[in-house]
Amino acid sequence: MQMTPDGTILFHLGPLPVNATILYTWIVMGVLILSALLVRLRLSDTGELTRWQNLWEAVVETIAGQIREVSGQEPGPYLPFIGTLFVFIALSNILAVVPGFQPPTGSLSTTTALALCVLIAVPLFGLARRGVGGYLRSYIQPSPLMAPFNVMGELTRTLALAIRLYGNVMSGTVIAGILISIAPFFFPVLMQLLGLLTGVIQAYIFAILAMVYIASATRDRPGAGMPKGE
C-alpha cells in the first residue's frame, strides 16, 4: 500500500519530476480557482444569490467569526491567510473520497510547507501590529534568559503542527487500508463518510492553531487575544 504520494513519479517537466503530491496539489488549486471564478461571474450583492455564493459567503463568515473569537481582534488582516489554510486543507482531505485521489496533506512535504507558512506569518503579523521593539520584547519575557527557550518554542510548535496534520491524515489512510482488506464492500462507504468529517475537522484544527499562534504574537498585553482555556 502506497503510504504517501511523494514516491509516485507521474511525469517529468524537463528535468523536474512531477510526483503525485504535486499533481494533486495542482488539482486542489484548480478546483478552488475554478469555483472562485464561477462565483465571481455571477457575483451579486443584491437580489437572489447563487448557491455557490451562498456557500462561500457562509464559509467566509464562519472563518471570520472564529478568528474574531480566538484573537479578540477584527478578522480582516488574518482572514485571507487563515481562510486559505482552512479551505486548502479541507478540500484536500474531502477529495480523498474520490477513487484514486491521494490528498496532498498525506505528504509530510506538504504539511511541512504549510507549517513553514505559519512560522513565517506569525512574526510578520506580530511585527505589523506591535512594531519591531514590541514584538522582539515578547521573546525576553518574563526574563531575558527565556529568549532561547521562546525561540525554540516557536520552532517546535511549528514542527508539531506539520507532524500532527500529517500523522492524522496518514493514520486515516492506514486504517482505511486495513478495513478495506477485511471487508472491501462495506467499510469503504463508512470510511468515506468518516473521511469527510475528519478532513474538515483536521482543517479546522490546523487553522485554529495557526490563529492561536498569530494571536499570541499580536496581542498587546499578556493574556489578550487568547481563547479561554489556553
N, C-alpha and C positions, 0 to 999 in steps of 0.2 A: 504494500500500500504506500502510495506517494505521500509523505508527511508534509512536504512543503512545495509550493510551486516554483521555488528558486531553481531546483535541479532539472526542470524540464525546459530544454532549449528548443524553441519552436522554429526560429529562422534567424537570419543574420541581416543586419542593415550595414552593409560594407563590412568593416572589421568588428562591428558591435553585435554581440549575440543578444537576441531578444528572448528572454525566458518567459514562462507563464505568468510570473508575478508582474512583469512589465506590461504584458498584453492585457491581463485582467484589470490592471490599474487604468490603462487607457480606455477599456470598455466602461468602467465605472465613471471615469471623467466624461466620456462621450455621452453616457446616459444623462448625467447631470446637466451638461451643457445643452443637450437637445431639449430636455424638459424645461430648462430656463428660457430657451428661445421660443418654445411653444407657448409658454405663459406670456412672454413679452409681446408676442404677435397679437394676442387678444387681451392685453392688459387693460383693465378698466378700474377707475376709482369711483364710478357712479353706476347705478343701474345693476343689472344682473351680472354676477361674477361667474366665471367658468369654474368647473370642478378643480382643475389644476391650480388656478389662482387661489381658490378657497383652501386647498390643501397646503400650498406653500405659505400662505399667509398664516394659517394655523400653526405650521411648524415654526415660522419665524417668531410669532408672538409667544409661543411656548418657550423657545430658547431664550428670548429676551426676558421673559418673566423669571426664568431660572437664574439668569445672570444677575438680575436685579436682586433676587432673594439671596444669592450666595455672596455677592460682593457688597451689597448695600449701596451701589453706585448706578448711575444711568448706564444702560447696556450698549449705547451707541458705539463707543470706541472698541468694544470687545466682541460685538455681535458677528462681524464678518469672520473673524478668526475662529471663535468657538463654534459658530454655526457651521463653518466649512468642515471642521474636525468631526462634528457630530454627523452631518449628512454623509460625508465620505465613508466613515466607518460603518454607519448604519446600513447604507446601501450596499457596501461591500459584503457585509455579513448576510443581508437579506437575499442577495443574489446567489448565495451559496445553495439555495434550494433549487436553482436551475441545474439540470443534469449536465455534468461536465465542467461546471464553473467552479474554480477554486478561489476563494476570497483572498485578495492580496494581503489582508490583515492576518492571514495564516502564515505570512513570511516575516521572520524576525527583522529582515532588512526594511520592510515597510513600517513595522511598528517602531523600529528604532528611528527611522526618518521622521515619523510623526512626533515621537518624544523629543527629538532634537529641535523640531519646530517649537515645541512648548518651551524647551530650555532657552532658546533664543528670544522667544516672545516675552517671557517673564521679565527679564531685565529691561527690555525695550519699553514695555508698558510701565514698569516701575520708574525708569528714567524720565519718561514723558510726563508722568503725573507728579513725581516728587522732586525731580531735578537730580543732578549728579550727586550733590552733597547729601541730600535727604535719603537717596537710595543706598549709597555706599555706607551710610551710618548704620543701616539695618544689619550689616554684616559684623559690626563690632558691638552689638547689643546682646546681652546686658554688659559684656566686658570685651575689650579688645582681644583678650585671649581666646574668645569664642570664634574669631574670624575664620581660622582654618576649618573648624567644625561646621560653621554655617555654609562655607563654600562646598565642603564635602556633602553636606545635606542636600544642596541644590543638585549636585551631580547624581547622588544615589537615588533620590526620589524620581529623577527623570529616567534613570535606568530601570527602576521598579515599574514605572509607568509603561515602558515598552514591553518588559517581560510579562507583566500582568495581562495585557491585551493579547500578546502572542500566545501565552500559556492557555488562556481561556478559549481562544479560537481553536488551537491545536488539540486541546483536550476534548472539545466537542467533535472534532474530526475523528479522533481515535475511538471515542465511544460509539460514534455512528458506524465506523467500520466494523467494530466488534458486534454490534447489534444486527447489522445487515448480514453479517456472516452467519448469525444464529437463525434469524428469521427474515429472509430477504424480501418478503412480500408485505409484512405487517409493520415492522419497525421503521422503514423509510418514511412512511407517512407521518408517524409520530415525531421522528427526528426533524422532518421539515417544519412541522408546526413549532417544535421546541426551538429550532434554529431561528425562526422568525422572531420569537420572543427574546431569546438570549442575545441575538445580534443587536437588537435595538437597546437592550439593557447595557451591553458592553460599550456601545457608542455613547450612551448617556453617562456611564461611569467615567469614561475617558475624558469626555468634555467637561464634566463637573469637576474632576480632579484638576484639569488644566486651569479652570476658572478659579478654583481654590488657591492654586499657586500664584496666579496673577493677582488675585485679591490680596494675598499676603504681601506681595511686592508693592502694591499700590495703596494700601491703607495708610492713612495719615497718622494714626496713633495705634498703639498696641491694642489688639482686640477688635478694631473696627474693620468692617468689611468681611468678617469671617462668619461662616454659618454656625448656628448653635450646635454645640457638642464637639466642635473641633478644638 
